[in-house]
Amino acid sequence: MKLLSYFRGEAFQRGVHPPANKLTARQKIRRLPFPPKVVVPLSQHIGKAPHPIVKVGQEVVRGEPIARTDDWLSVPHHAPVTGVVEFIGLRPGARGPWVESIVIRAHPGATQQDLWGQPRDMASLSGADILQAVWDTGMVGLGGAAFPTHAKQTLPKQAHVQTLVVNGCECEPYLTCDHRVMIEQADDLVTGIRYAMRATGAVRAIVGIEDNKRDARDAVRAAIEKAGKVPEGEIHAELVPTKYPQGSEKMLIMALFGVEIPAGGLPVSLGMVVNNVGTLAALGRLLPAGRGLTERVVTVTGPGVARPGDYIVPLGTPLSFILDHAGAPNADARQIILGGPMMGQAAASLDVPITKGISGVLVMRADQVADGLARRTFPCIKCAECVESCPMGLNPSQLGMLAAKREYDLMGSRYHLGECFECGCCSYVCPSNIPLVQQFRVAKQILREKAMAAK
């Protein structure tokens, strides 16, 4: 397959321009203190949950494996703190339902250094060896999808990848963790890109960055120049227009190359693999050290936060601990969203922990959350605003009316519900306050359950 030419730098069709509200874009990443306890859900990624390999009362050190799996769409977990396993059982999960979790009580006097890991000679590893090493880290997509990274980088039979597309758009309002990672961890990012190129066989990598983050583009380009000519191939950093949802891999590929991923297809069908900048920067650090993923950068922001910023947070840190440290007392917070305001979900409880797929904590004050008449849902007025905004060219109004009638099969077979990636553009522009995205999520879940029952 011939390499697709680039660079277009043109925006995809439709989409929206919500206020950016990047309150923390100029603040350096800070480290959050280690909490007294961490709660590690076993299910914090797409795929089967791994099984615990520790017991209650067992001492663990930071970075030690605590859950393993042999399922290809699952990943292992590692101890985020040095301490004692206090409980293994059901605890509140980030999405609402209780999930099996491992609770570790941190040793008060521990330095919390990474004490587990075996350095690797990365230069001697084959592509297959790198994929196994990625799996061993427990890495998933840190952009929010939480899809196991090793599985995403593994190519189907007969597939051939030429281009690694690195997603540095971060189009969600308020979130800045990827922005700061590109500025402060650009060397790690370039190292991780090189590993991903070797794992996938790509001969070119392109980092796509929205044009409101020129400082990030400059930092990545400086790191690329510092690395010099690398044996894996060419690495580039390019700007794309600022527009939501530019961070979707389909939209980013359209902006970079002017080509559309076929309906129901994946980027690999065009000879591409897409990874998030935070994911690859973490791999650039973890793989040579032979360590597992125990922490991530999280944006803690919003009008209800006194000390907003991007924090390095140990995985499993309770939400209440983060809010106390960032200056967001519970009494002043009306709504807390995990992720960004467009695609994030309201926190089910202040007891839920930070997981691998949570990139932000957004806190809104009580006086800023609509209530009463402003939250009422009205009948669709056929204004077509949702149709004009949908980046996938769907008809959200028609899908919403079918969802109200529970015509889920028709939504999937005739109106392409599966192409919706729940960006929230339709809900954002709807003057009738119809919760279209929530309706689509319910419809998708019902269709998945019916498909599993049929098997």
NORVENPE-V877666 format. One record per backbone hydrogen bond with DSSP energy under -1.0 kcal/mol. NH is the residue of the N-H (numbers start at 1). CO is the residue of the C=O. E is the energy in kcal/mol with one decimal. If there is no record, write none. Layout:
BEGIN
NH & CO & E
NH & CO & E
END
This chain:
BEGIN
8 & 256 & -1.6
9 & 255 & -1.3
15 & 389 & -1.6
16 & 244 & -2.2
23 & 21 & -2.1
25 & 22 & -1.2
27 & 24 & -1.3
30 & 310 & -2.6
32 & 312 & -2.3
38 & 104 & -2.2
39 & 316 & -2.4
40 & 102 & -2.9
42 & 100 & -2.8
46 & 146 & -1.9
51 & 68 & -2.6
53 & 66 & -2.4
57 & 85 & -3.4
58 & 55 & -2.1
60 & 83 & -2.7
63 & 79 & -3.1
64 & 61 & -2.3
66 & 77 & -2.4
67 & 77 & -1.4
68 & 51 & -2.1
74 & 71 & -1.8
77 & 67 & -1.8
79 & 64 & -2.9
83 & 60 & -2.1
84 & 105 & -2.3
85 & 58 & -2.7
86 & 103 & -2.8
87 & 103 & -1.4
89 & 101 & -2.0
91 & 99 & -2.3
96 & 93 & -1.3
99 & 91 & -2.7
101 & 89 & -3.3
102 & 40 & -2.1
103 & 87 & -3.1
104 & 38 & -2.4
105 & 84 & -2.9
106 & 36 & -2.6
107 & 82 & -2.4
110 & 107 & -1.4
115 & 62 & -1.6
120 & 288 & -2.6
122 & 120 & -1.2
124 & 121 & -1.5
125 & 122 & -1.3
130 & 126 & -2.2
131 & 127 & -2.0
132 & 128 & -2.0
133 & 129 & -2.3
134 & 130 & -2.7
135 & 131 & -2.2
136 & 132 & -2.2
137 & 133 & -1.2
138 & 135 & -1.5
139 & 134 & -1.1
141 & 147 & -1.7
146 & 141 & -1.4
149 & 139 & -1.7
152 & 148 & -1.7
153 & 149 & -2.1
159 & 156 & -1.9
162 & 271 & -2.4
163 & 271 & -2.2
164 & 204 & -3.0
165 & 273 & -2.9
166 & 206 & -3.0
167 & 275 & -3.1
168 & 208 & -2.4
174 & 20 & -2.8
175 & 173 & -1.1
180 & 176 & -2.5
181 & 177 & -2.1
182 & 178 & -2.4
183 & 179 & -1.4
184 & 180 & -3.1
185 & 181 & -2.7
189 & 185 & -2.2
190 & 186 & -2.4
191 & 187 & -2.1
192 & 188 & -2.7
193 & 189 & -2.4
194 & 190 & -2.0
195 & 191 & -1.9
196 & 192 & -2.4
197 & 193 & -2.4
198 & 194 & -2.0
199 & 195 & -2.2
200 & 196 & -2.1
201 & 197 & -2.0
203 & 162 & -1.9
204 & 162 & -1.2
205 & 234 & -2.4
206 & 164 & -2.4
207 & 236 & -3.0
208 & 166 & -2.5
209 & 238 & -2.7
211 & 240 & -2.2
213 & 210 & -1.9
217 & 213 & -1.9
218 & 214 & -2.5
219 & 215 & -2.0
220 & 216 & -2.5
221 & 217 & -2.5
222 & 218 & -2.1
223 & 219 & -1.9
224 & 220 & -2.3
225 & 221 & -2.5
226 & 222 & -2.2
227 & 223 & -1.9
228 & 224 & -1.1
234 & 203 & -1.6
236 & 205 & -2.5
238 & 207 & -2.9
240 & 209 & -2.2
244 & 16 & -2.2
246 & 243 & -2.4
248 & 245 & -1.9
252 & 248 & -2.7
253 & 249 & -2.2
254 & 250 & -1.7
255 & 251 & -2.3
256 & 252 & -2.4
257 & 253 & -2.7
258 & 254 & -1.6
265 & 262 & -2.7
269 & 266 & -1.9
270 & 267 & -2.1
271 & 268 & -1.6
272 & 267 & -1.6
273 & 163 & -1.6
275 & 165 & -2.3
277 & 167 & -2.0
280 & 276 & -2.0
281 & 277 & -2.4
282 & 278 & -1.9
283 & 279 & -2.1
284 & 280 & -2.1
286 & 282 & -2.9
287 & 283 & -2.0
290 & 286 & -1.2
291 & 286 & -1.8
293 & 137 & -3.0
296 & 313 & -1.8
298 & 311 & -2.9
299 & 359 & -2.4
300 & 309 & -3.1
301 & 361 & -2.4
304 & 363 & -2.4
305 & 302 & -1.8
306 & 327 & -1.9
307 & 326 & -2.9
309 & 300 & -2.4
311 & 298 & -2.9
312 & 30 & -2.9
313 & 296 & -3.1
315 & 294 & -2.3
316 & 354 & -3.0
317 & 314 & -1.7
319 & 352 & -2.6
320 & 350 & -2.0
322 & 318 & -1.5
323 & 319 & -2.4
324 & 320 & -2.1
325 & 321 & -1.9
326 & 322 & -2.4
328 & 323 & -2.7
332 & 329 & -1.4
333 & 330 & -1.0
334 & 364 & -2.2
335 & 364 & -1.4
337 & 362 & -2.9
338 & 345 & -3.1
339 & 360 & -2.7
344 & 340 & -2.0
345 & 338 & -1.7
347 & 336 & -3.3
354 & 317 & -1.8
358 & 355 & -1.4
361 & 299 & -3.2
362 & 337 & -3.0
363 & 301 & -2.3
364 & 335 & -2.7
368 & 365 & -1.5
374 & 371 & -1.4
375 & 372 & -1.3
376 & 373 & -1.2
378 & 432 & -2.7
388 & 384 & -2.1
389 & 385 & -1.3
390 & 386 & -1.6
393 & 390 & -1.4
399 & 395 & -2.3
400 & 396 & -2.7
401 & 397 & -2.0
402 & 398 & -2.2
403 & 399 & -2.4
404 & 400 & -2.0
405 & 401 & -1.1
406 & 403 & -1.3
407 & 402 & -2.9
408 & 406 & -1.4
411 & 407 & -1.7
412 & 408 & -1.8
413 & 409 & -2.7
414 & 410 & -2.1
415 & 410 & -1.3
417 & 411 & -1.7
419 & 416 & -1.6
420 & 417 & -1.8
428 & 424 & -2.1
429 & 425 & -1.7
430 & 426 & -1.2
433 & 430 & -1.2
436 & 434 & -2.5
439 & 435 & -2.0
440 & 436 & -2.4
441 & 437 & -2.4
442 & 438 & -2.0
443 & 439 & -2.3
444 & 440 & -2.6
445 & 441 & -2.2
446 & 442 & -2.3
447 & 443 & -2.3
448 & 444 & -2.4
449 & 445 & -2.4
450 & 446 & -2.3
451 & 447 & -2.2
452 & 448 & -2.3
453 & 449 & -2.3
454 & 450 & -2.0
455 & 451 & -1.4
END
